């Protein structure tokens, strides 16, 4: 009996933590959108910012047990640098005529990029540490 109530307490605590993280992320995203709108930033760059924050936030959340490892941060930084370069070139030169790009158009790309980021960060981290194996992602 005692074990079951302790498991329920842990589940409840984890649920509260997950909802708190979700609420804080949504509030920060909304604040970012309001701030960029007030500054007059073209909406295509707002889409690029949100398109970066979404996948990388999910990767951070999935790898939350690795946050104290240097190899994780190096791998994530390399992925972020590559992502930023590709996004900047695409939005600056390919979408030069557009000032508005809907986030809904970028959503499928963000979903695919999240999957690729999860794989890339894991593989890069394995290269740095020399350890390999299966990894459990917690969502």
Buried (B, 14 or more C-beta within 10 A) or exposed (E): EEEEEEEEEEEEEEEEEEEEBEEEBEEEBEEBBEEBEEEEEBBBBBBBBBBBBBBBBBBBBBBEEBEEBEBBBBBBEBBBEEBEEEBEEEBEEEBEEEEEBEBEEBEEEBEEBBEEBBEBBBEBBBEBEEEEEEEEEEE
